[in-house]
């Protein structure tokens, strides 16, 4: 078991309490134990918000509970479930020193409003924050197993994030929902109960287009799940008239603030929801361009994708990267300390200059100008509560690989008359009839979605004028 000092170090880094971090640590070891059990590792399929945090998004909201879909062939009983968790607690104590007392295991099987059986239970733990606390004062991990939610897609084995020094050499893994099923299930949950955590999760799932979710699979899976629950596939009109609509907004802070270092405002997430539902239904969604990567002083710049698993950065720089990733994923402006001054920026992407320096590509919030900031000259990163609407593609993600654009000082990249690189096949150029902003498409379509005009202001123009074709 790790020390209280390590808990405090992580808590200071993620700007959350020791108790929240300790629970995250306990969740990791409990998942390890479940995956070691011969029955639970195949019959319990991990899902929900904690699955997103532990299996998909590292820089994400911390979660508190474990949710599973049960797919075993035998009907579970309180006795069988208690026996499984008892064996899990023994394995975890032996492997880590983390204590999950058997006498704290509780399970209840009851009939839910749908007329099916549901299982709720939990187990307490004694960890590094309060190693001598009595059973009554211990923190509890809630465990839910759903028996009437058949999997629509095959489950996948995912690595579990456990960023602590006692991580097993072989890592921790869990049988979990695949990305498309997590996506569809979260949208279904949002439509049915309209809770703040569901809205937060749905928006983040959509933002991770770099993970390549298959839209058609999300759509058909969502339709099947809604049919199973006897509810319509959600639309904005349905959600706006939902009985929990006022609750969604009023409980935004209460349900999320203790799980997130800086909580984005509710309206920024609600505004993005129509685009998510449009994407699922196959509606054309206006694609943003990538931010320019030419560094100040560069002439032509050729963009080459360089994919790296981790960035080896010394000391506090790692914390700065975590905060940049969190800010970008949550569309929050950053107060950047740079060369003795402060400026407010919107983070978008990373690049490497022709002389090897790592650059943060961003937009100045005060004047909308693009800027490159050398990473080794960044003195501080403070995530603010001020959200931004992206002007370009946000390529910095909450977890996984980060694309880095390699800048070359000279290139012979051909340019169109509009100053952009050409690609194979014709490109059709349209201009918004309301604001005049130009759009380039590989297919002919004059339909527009809400977008930013040339000055960064929101434009609601829906139709575009055909300007010509680029070859």
Secondary structure, 3 states (H helix, E strand, C coil): CCCHHHHHHHHHHHCCCHHHHHHHHHHHHHHHHHHHCCCHHHHEEEEHHHHHHHHHCCCCCCCCCEEEEECCCCCCCHHHHHHHHHHHHHHHHHHHCCECCHHHCEEEEEECCCCCEEEEEEEEEECCCCCCCCHHHCEEEEEEEECCCCCCCCCEEEECCCCCCCCCCCCCEEEECCHHHHHHHHHHHHHHHCCHHHHHHHHHHHHCHHHCCCHHHHHHHHHHHHHHHCCCCCCHHHHHCCCCHHHHHHCHHHHHHHHCCCCCCHHHHHHHHHHHHHHHCCCCCCCCCCCCCCCCCCCCCCCEEEEECCCCCCCHHHHHHHHHHHHHHCCEEEEEEECCEEEEEEEEEEEECCCCCEEEEEEECCCCCEEEEEHHHEEEEEEEEEECCCCCCCCCCCCCCEEEEECCCCCCCCECCCCCECCCCCEEEEEECCCCCEEEECCCCCECCCEECCCCCEECCCEEEEEEEEC
